[in-house]
Amino acid sequence: MVDVGAAISASGPEARAAVTLVGTVLVEAIILYVGYGALTNALEPTVRRLIVKE
């Protein structure tokens, strides 16, 4: 397994910026995934009712 801390400290500020960017994008993707899932669960019954017109 790669020692990320050693790789970051040995590679300089460019590598640290790259790891930070990748981490930020990953966290954003997780937040969007959870948010869209919650939104879908909240709105799906209403939208389904409007489409099917029960």
C-alpha positions in Angstrom: 0.0 0.0 0.0 1.2 3.5 -0.7 2.1 5.8 2.2 0.1 8.9 1.0 1.6 11.2 3.7 5.1 10.4 2.7 4.3 10.8 -1.0 2.7 14.2 -0.4 5.5 15.5 1.7 8.2 14.3 -0.7 6.5 15.5 -3.8 6.0 19.1 -3.0 3.2 21.6 -3.1 2.0 20.5 -6.6 1.2 17.0 -5.4 -0.5 18.4 -2.2 -2.7 20.6 -4.4 -3.6 17.7 -6.6 -4.5 15.4 -3.7 -6.5 18.3 -2.2 -8.4 18.8 -5.4 -9.1 15.1 -5.8 -10.4 14.9 -2.2 -12.6 17.9 -2.7 -14.1 16.5 -5.9 -14.7 13.2 -4.2 -16.4 14.8 -1.2 -18.6 16.9 -3.6 -19.6 13.8 -5.5 -20.6 12.1 -2.3 -22.7 15.1 -1.2 -24.4 15.3 -4.6 -25.1 11.6 -4.6 -26.7 11.7 -1.2 -28.6 15.0 -2.0 -30.0 13.8 -5.2 -31.0 10.5 -3.6 -32.9 12.3 -0.8 -34.5 14.7 -3.4 -35.6 11.7 -5.5 -37.1 10.0 -2.5 -38.9 13.1 -1.4 -40.4 14.0 -4.9 -40.9 10.7 -6.6 -44.4 9.9 -5.2 -45.7 13.4 -6.2 -44.2 13.2 -9.7 -45.4 9.6 -10.2 -48.9 10.7 -9.1 -48.8 13.6 -11.6 -47.7 11.4 -14.5 -50.0 8.5 -13.8 -52.9 10.7 -12.7 -54.5 8.4 -10.2 
